[in-house]
Amino acid sequence: MSAASTPSSRASLPGVVVRYPLARPHRLSLETTAARAGLHPDLVRRFVALSLLDASRDVHGRLWFDADAPAALARIQRLRCGLSLNYAAIGLVLDLLERISRLEAALHAAGRTGTGGDPRWT
């Protein structure tokens, strides 16, 4: 028997090919992103329009997101609900958090290489 004709424990339908993804997609659709974040797609569109969330558009105008977009949406929701911030303030807080992350990464990189770095901050 060849590999193609070996019996399977799963019943298969004639003409149906089952394919399993081997890796995560490098981008997520609007619907997938919204579902993973537990939000309505219209709210996700609003966050994109307010520049709170980055997205790209394909030639048909559909929105596509990075794989980390659901986590970014969760952060936006925590800021909105937990601190009662308006969307303009959320944008400012997100920018400041990103800047802090970059500065911390630069500080850690400087500490590892031994070039510079203030010992008070280690």
N, C-alpha and C positions, 0 to 999 in steps of 0.2 A: 504494500500500500504506500502511496506517496503521501507527503505531508499535507497536500491539498485535499486528499480524500480520506484522511483519518477521521474516525468518528469523534465527535465532540460531546461533552457532557451537557452542553447547552444546545437547545434546539435552534437551528438557524433557518431563516426564511430564504427562499431562493431569490437571488439577485440582490440581497441586502448585505452590504459590507459594513462591518462594525469597526470603527476606528477609535482608538483611545489616544487622547493627547499625551505626549511624552514630556511636555514642558508647559509651564504657564504661558499664556499669551503675553506678548510684550505690551499690549494695550487692551483696555477694557471698553466695552460699549457703554453708552449712557445708561441703558437698562440694567446691565450687569453691575455697574458702579453703584447705581441707586439702590438696587436690591441688596448688594453686599453691605451698604451703609444703613439700610433700613429707612431710606428716604424716598419721597416721591420724585420721579424724574424732573418734574417742573421746578422743584426746589433746587435740584442740582444745576439745572440750567440757569436759575437765578444767581447761584453762587458763581458760576462762570461769568455771567454778565457783570457781576459786581467785582470781578477779578480776585475773588477769594480762593478760587480753584483754577488751576491750569488745565487746559484741554486743547486738543488740536482738532481740526476739521478735515475730513476727507473731501474728495472732489464733489461728493453729493451733499456736502454740508452737514453730515452727521458728526456728532461729537465723539471723540476718543480720549481716553484717560490713561495715565500711567497706572501701574499695578498698585502704587501706594496711595491712590486717590481715596479709597474708602477710609483709610486711616486719617487722611487730611480732613475728610468730611466729619469724622468722629471728633476730631479736635475742634472744628468749627462749631459743632453742636454742643460740645462741652463748654466752650467759651460763651456761647449764646445762652444756654440754659443755666449753667453754673454761676456765671458772673453777671448775667443779665446785660451783656454788652450789645450795642447795636452793630449793624454790619460794618459801618465805617470804623468803629473801634476795633472790631475783630480783625479787619485788614491791617490796622496799625500793629496790633498785638502779634499777628502772624509774621509780619515783617521784622519786628523786634526779636521774636523767637528764632527766626532764621538767621538773623545777624549774630545773635548770641551763640548759636550752634557753630557758625563759621569761625567766630573768634575763639571758642573753646577748642575747636579742631586745630586751629593755627597754634594755639598755646601748647596743646599736647604735642604737636609736631615739633615745635621749637624745643620742648623739654626732652624729647626723645633724641634729637640730634645734638643736644648740648650747646646749641648756638643761640645765645640770647636767652630770653625768658627771665622774668623777674622771679627770684626765689620766694618772694612773698605770696605768689599766686600758685605755688605748687603744693 
